Amino acid sequence: MDLPVILISADARKQVVMKGVTYGACDYLIKPVCIETLKNIWQHVVRKKARNTF
């Protein structure tokens, strides 16, 4: 199953962010998260997945 993952955390250390992305996260958001930012990233992830599906 290919499920896009967006990590959301208060930990903004570069090594933590990179570890999350290295382990397969599509993106990493740092709390507090602006809802518009989350919407934009999710739309990007969905579009990318749709392009790769066909």
Biopython code that builds the backbone (N, CA, C, O; Angstrom):
import numpy as np
from Bio.PDB.StructureBuilder import StructureBuilder

atoms = [
    (1, "MET", "N", (0.853, -1.177, 0.000)),
    (1, "MET", "CA", (0.000, 0.000, 0.000)),
    (1, "MET", "C", (0.893, 1.232, 0.000)),
    (1, "MET", "O", (1.858, 1.310, 0.761)),
    (2, "ASP", "N", (0.569, 2.184, -0.849)),
    (2, "ASP", "CA", (1.354, 3.405, -0.961)),
    (2, "ASP", "C", (0.548, 4.558, -0.374)),
    (2, "ASP", "O", (-0.323, 5.118, -1.040)),
    (3, "LEU", "N", (0.839, 4.905, 0.860)),
    (3, "LEU", "CA", (0.102, 5.938, 1.571)),
    (3, "LEU", "C", (1.002, 7.139, 1.815)),
    (3, "LEU", "O", (2.021, 7.004, 2.493)),
    (4, "PRO", "N", (0.657, 8.320, 1.281)),
    (4, "PRO", "CA", (1.476, 9.507, 1.520)),
    (4, "PRO", "C", (1.438, 9.891, 3.001)),
    (4, "PRO", "O", (0.379, 9.875, 3.628)),
    (5, "VAL", "N", (2.594, 10.233, 3.545)),
    (5, "VAL", "CA", (2.706, 10.601, 4.957)),
    (5, "VAL", "C", (3.290, 11.999, 5.064)),
    (5, "VAL", "O", (4.321, 12.304, 4.466)),
    (6, "ILE", "N", (2.612, 12.847, 5.839)),
    (6, "ILE", "CA", (3.120, 14.175, 6.157)),
    (6, "ILE", "C", (3.317, 14.204, 7.668)),
    (6, "ILE", "O", (2.361, 14.049, 8.429)),
    (7, "LEU", "N", (4.547, 14.401, 8.093)),
    (7, "LEU", "CA", (4.846, 14.451, 9.523)),
    (7, "LEU", "C", (4.581, 15.852, 10.052)),
    (7, "LEU", "O", (4.885, 16.842, 9.388)),
    (8, "ILE", "N", (4.013, 15.929, 11.249)),
    (8, "ILE", "CA", (3.771, 17.204, 11.918)),
    (8, "ILE", "C", (4.351, 17.088, 13.317)),
    (8, "ILE", "O", (3.969, 16.208, 14.088)),
    (9, "SER", "N", (5.286, 17.994, 13.639)),
    (9, "SER", "CA", (5.964, 17.921, 14.928)),
    (9, "SER", "C", (6.398, 19.311, 15.377)),
    (9, "SER", "O", (6.520, 20.228, 14.565)),
    (10, "ALA", "N", (6.624, 19.454, 16.653)),
    (10, "ALA", "CA", (7.164, 20.699, 17.189)),
    (10, "ALA", "C", (8.689, 20.715, 17.106)),
    (10, "ALA", "O", (9.314, 21.751, 17.333)),
    (11, "ASP", "N", (9.282, 19.579, 16.785)),
    (11, "ASP", "CA", (10.743, 19.456, 16.713)),
    (11, "ASP", "C", (11.236, 19.962, 15.358)),
    (11, "ASP", "O", (10.992, 19.330, 14.330)),
    (12, "ALA", "N", (11.924, 21.093, 15.358)),
    (12, "ALA", "CA", (12.371, 21.720, 14.110)),
    (12, "ALA", "C", (13.843, 21.460, 13.809)),
    (12, "ALA", "O", (14.398, 22.065, 12.892)),
    (13, "ARG", "N", (14.484, 20.569, 14.566)),
    (13, "ARG", "CA", (15.904, 20.304, 14.304)),
    (13, "ARG", "C", (16.081, 19.670, 12.932)),
    (13, "ARG", "O", (15.345, 18.761, 12.548)),
    (14, "LYS", "N", (17.076, 20.172, 12.200)),
    (14, "LYS", "CA", (17.308, 19.728, 10.827)),
    (14, "LYS", "C", (17.486, 18.215, 10.735)),
    (14, "LYS", "O", (16.955, 17.588, 9.819)),
    (15, "GLN", "N", (18.225, 17.620, 11.670)),
    (15, "GLN", "CA", (18.469, 16.180, 11.601)),
    (15, "GLN", "C", (17.184, 15.382, 11.793)),
    (15, "GLN", "O", (17.045, 14.299, 11.226)),
    (16, "VAL", "N", (16.257, 15.891, 12.573)),
    (16, "VAL", "CA", (14.978, 15.203, 12.785)),
    (16, "VAL", "C", (14.121, 15.292, 11.519)),
    (16, "VAL", "O", (13.513, 14.308, 11.096)),
    (17, "VAL", "N", (14.083, 16.482, 10.929)),
    (17, "VAL", "CA", (13.329, 16.676, 9.691)),
    (17, "VAL", "C", (13.874, 15.758, 8.600)),
    (17, "VAL", "O", (13.108, 15.070, 7.925)),
    (18, "MET", "N", (15.189, 15.747, 8.427)),
    (18, "MET", "CA", (15.818, 14.930, 7.390)),
    (18, "MET", "C", (15.579, 13.438, 7.625)),
    (18, "MET", "O", (15.394, 12.677, 6.676)),
    (19, "LYS", "N", (15.585, 13.028, 8.883)),
    (19, "LYS", "CA", (15.337, 11.620, 9.205)),
    (19, "LYS", "C", (13.921, 11.222, 8.785)),
    (19, "LYS", "O", (13.716, 10.148, 8.219)),
    (20, "GLY", "N", (12.951, 12.084, 9.063)),
    (20, "GLY", "CA", (11.571, 11.801, 8.675)),
    (20, "GLY", "C", (11.413, 11.667, 7.174)),
    (20, "GLY", "O", (10.740, 10.756, 6.691)),
    (21, "VAL", "N", (12.033, 12.577, 6.435)),
    (21, "VAL", "CA", (11.952, 12.538, 4.973)),
    (21, "VAL", "C", (12.709, 11.323, 4.433)),
    (21, "VAL", "O", (12.256, 10.672, 3.492)),
    (22, "THR", "N", (13.857, 11.025, 5.031)),
    (22, "THR", "CA", (14.640, 9.859, 4.609)),
    (22, "THR", "C", (13.846, 8.567, 4.789)),
    (22, "THR", "O", (13.950, 7.648, 3.975)),
    (23, "TYR", "N", (13.060, 8.503, 5.850)),
    (23, "TYR", "CA", (12.267, 7.299, 6.104)),
    (23, "TYR", "C", (10.959, 7.259, 5.316)),
    (23, "TYR", "O", (10.147, 6.353, 5.505)),
    (24, "GLY", "N", (10.754, 8.240, 4.432)),
    (24, "GLY", "CA", (9.624, 8.143, 3.515)),
    (24, "GLY", "C", (8.526, 9.177, 3.624)),
    (24, "GLY", "O", (7.557, 9.112, 2.867)),
    (25, "ALA", "N", (8.638, 10.125, 4.532)),
    (25, "ALA", "CA", (7.606, 11.155, 4.622)),
    (25, "ALA", "C", (7.640, 12.043, 3.379)),
    (25, "ALA", "O", (8.711, 12.349, 2.855)),
    (26, "CYS", "N", (6.473, 12.448, 2.919)),
    (26, "CYS", "CA", (6.387, 13.355, 1.767)),
    (26, "CYS", "C", (6.822, 14.758, 2.154)),
    (26, "CYS", "O", (7.411, 15.486, 1.355)),
    (27, "ASP", "N", (6.525, 15.123, 3.388)),
    (27, "ASP", "CA", (6.862, 16.456, 3.872)),
    (27, "ASP", "C", (6.876, 16.444, 5.391)),
    (27, "ASP", "O", (6.442, 15.482, 6.024)),
    (28, "TYR", "N", (7.381, 17.527, 5.964)),
    (28, "TYR", "CA", (7.513, 17.653, 7.407)),
    (28, "TYR", "C", (7.075, 19.059, 7.783)),
    (28, "TYR", "O", (7.685, 20.034, 7.344)),
    (29, "LEU", "N", (6.036, 19.175, 8.581)),
    (29, "LEU", "CA", (5.544, 20.478, 9.021)),
    (29, "LEU", "C", (5.883, 20.686, 10.487)),
    (29, "LEU", "O", (5.824, 19.762, 11.298)),
    (30, "ILE", "N", (6.238, 21.919, 10.803)),
    (30, "ILE", "CA", (6.601, 22.256, 12.175)),
    (30, "ILE", "C", (5.438, 23.004, 12.821)),
    (30, "ILE", "O", (4.901, 23.959, 12.259)),
    (31, "LYS", "N", (5.064, 22.546, 14.013)),
    (31, "LYS", "CA", (3.968, 23.167, 14.763)),
    (31, "LYS", "C", (4.385, 24.547, 15.250)),
    (31, "LYS", "O", (5.566, 24.764, 15.519)),
    (32, "PRO", "N", (3.468, 25.469, 15.368)),
    (32, "PRO", "CA", (2.068, 25.384, 14.967)),
    (32, "PRO", "C", (1.955, 25.445, 13.448)),
    (32, "PRO", "O", (2.707, 26.157, 12.781)),
    (33, "VAL", "N", (1.014, 24.696, 12.923)),
    (33, "VAL", "CA", (0.844, 24.580, 11.476)),
    (33, "VAL", "C", (-0.290, 25.489, 11.020)),
    (33, "VAL", "O", (-1.384, 25.483, 11.583)),
    (34, "CYS", "N", (-0.001, 26.260, 9.997)),
    (34, "CYS", "CA", (-1.024, 27.088, 9.363)),
    (34, "CYS", "C", (-1.877, 26.171, 8.488)),
    (34, "CYS", "O", (-1.333, 25.399, 7.698)),
    (35, "ILE", "N", (-3.180, 26.241, 8.614)),
    (35, "ILE", "CA", (-4.068, 25.348, 7.869)),
    (35, "ILE", "C", (-3.895, 25.528, 6.360)),
    (35, "ILE", "O", (-4.021, 24.559, 5.612)),
    (36, "GLU", "N", (-3.612, 26.732, 5.906)),
    (36, "GLU", "CA", (-3.384, 26.967, 4.473)),
    (36, "GLU", "C", (-2.142, 26.227, 3.987)),
    (36, "GLU", "O", (-2.138, 25.664, 2.893)),
    (37, "THR", "N", (-1.098, 26.230, 4.795)),
    (37, "THR", "CA", (0.123, 25.502, 4.440)),
    (37, "THR", "C", (-0.173, 24.015, 4.324)),
    (37, "THR", "O", (0.269, 23.362, 3.378)),
    (38, "LEU", "N", (-0.911, 23.486, 5.267)),
    (38, "LEU", "CA", (-1.272, 22.069, 5.235)),
    (38, "LEU", "C", (-2.096, 21.742, 3.989)),
    (38, "LEU", "O", (-1.853, 20.728, 3.335)),
    (39, "LYS", "N", (-3.057, 22.585, 3.662)),
    (39, "LYS", "CA", (-3.875, 22.365, 2.461)),
    (39, "LYS", "C", (-3.011, 22.361, 1.203)),
    (39, "LYS", "O", (-3.164, 21.493, 0.344)),
    (40, "ASN", "N", (-2.104, 23.328, 1.096)),
    (40, "ASN", "CA", (-1.246, 23.424, -0.087)),
    (40, "ASN", "C", (-0.352, 22.199, -0.237)),
    (40, "ASN", "O", (-0.204, 21.662, -1.335)),
    (41, "ILE", "N", (0.234, 21.765, 0.854)),
    (41, "ILE", "CA", (1.108, 20.593, 0.799)),
    (41, "ILE", "C", (0.300, 19.350, 0.453)),
    (41, "ILE", "O", (0.742, 18.531, -0.351)),
    (42, "TRP", "N", (-0.866, 19.201, 1.044)),
    (42, "TRP", "CA", (-1.677, 18.023, 0.756)),
    (42, "TRP", "C", (-2.107, 18.004, -0.712)),
    (42, "TRP", "O", (-2.105, 16.946, -1.342)),
    (43, "GLN", "N", (-2.476, 19.163, -1.260)),
    (43, "GLN", "CA", (-2.843, 19.231, -2.683)),
    (43, "GLN", "C", (-1.660, 18.827, -3.559)),
    (43, "GLN", "O", (-1.831, 18.118, -4.551)),
    (44, "HIS", "N", (-0.473, 19.273, -3.196)),
    (44, "HIS", "CA", (0.729, 18.914, -3.943)),
    (44, "HIS", "C", (0.959, 17.396, -3.893)),
    (44, "HIS", "O", (1.265, 16.778, -4.913)),
    (45, "VAL", "N", (0.812, 16.812, -2.725)),
    (45, "VAL", "CA", (1.015, 15.365, -2.557)),
    (45, "VAL", "C", (-0.003, 14.590, -3.393)),
    (45, "VAL", "O", (0.353, 13.615, -4.053)),
    (46, "VAL", "N", (-1.251, 15.012, -3.369)),
    (46, "VAL", "CA", (-2.303, 14.324, -4.125)),
    (46, "VAL", "C", (-2.038, 14.433, -5.624)),
    (46, "VAL", "O", (-2.176, 13.447, -6.349)),
    (47, "ARG", "N", (-1.655, 15.630, -6.100)),
    (47, "ARG", "CA", (-1.350, 15.803, -7.532)),
    (47, "ARG", "C", (-0.172, 14.931, -7.950)),
    (47, "ARG", "O", (-0.203, 14.295, -9.003)),
    (48, "LYS", "N", (0.863, 14.906, -7.120)),
    (48, "LYS", "CA", (2.048, 14.106, -7.436)),
    (48, "LYS", "C", (1.683, 12.624, -7.510)),
    (48, "LYS", "O", (2.131, 11.915, -8.411)),
    (49, "LYS", "N", (0.873, 12.162, -6.567)),
    (49, "LYS", "CA", (0.457, 10.759, -6.561)),
    (49, "LYS", "C", (-0.368, 10.441, -7.801)),
    (49, "LYS", "O", (-0.200, 9.377, -8.396)),
    (50, "ALA", "N", (-1.253, 11.344, -8.198)),
    (50, "ALA", "CA", (-2.088, 11.125, -9.383)),
    (50, "ALA", "C", (-1.228, 11.022, -10.639)),
    (50, "ALA", "O", (-1.499, 10.190, -11.505)),
    (51, "ARG", "N", (-0.202, 11.850, -10.746)),
    (51, "ARG", "CA", (0.699, 11.798, -11.906)),
    (51, "ARG", "C", (1.458, 10.481, -11.952)),
    (51, "ARG", "O", (1.676, 9.927, -13.029)),
    (52, "ASN", "N", (1.859, 9.980, -10.800)),
    (52, "ASN", "CA", (2.645, 8.746, -10.740)),
    (52, "ASN", "C", (1.791, 7.490, -10.871)),
    (52, "ASN", "O", (2.321, 6.408, -11.120)),
    (53, "THR", "N", (0.487, 7.619, -10.709)),
    (53, "THR", "CA", (-0.412, 6.471, -10.771)),
    (53, "THR", "C", (-0.675, 6.051, -12.210)),
    (53, "THR", "O", (-0.785, 4.860, -12.503)),
    (54, "PHE", "N", (-0.775, 7.016, -13.098)),
    (54, "PHE", "CA", (-1.136, 6.712, -14.491)),
    (54, "PHE", "C", (0.057, 6.569, -15.353)),
    (54, "PHE", "O", (-0.073, 6.314, -16.550)),
]
sb = StructureBuilder()
sb.init_structure("model")
sb.init_model(0)
sb.init_chain("A")
sb.init_seg("    ")
for serial, (resi, resn, name, xyz) in enumerate(atoms, 1):
    if name == "N":
        sb.init_residue(resn, " ", resi, " ")
    sb.init_atom(name, np.array(xyz, "f"), 0.0, 1.0, " ", f" {name:<3s}", serial, name[0])
structure = sb.get_structure()
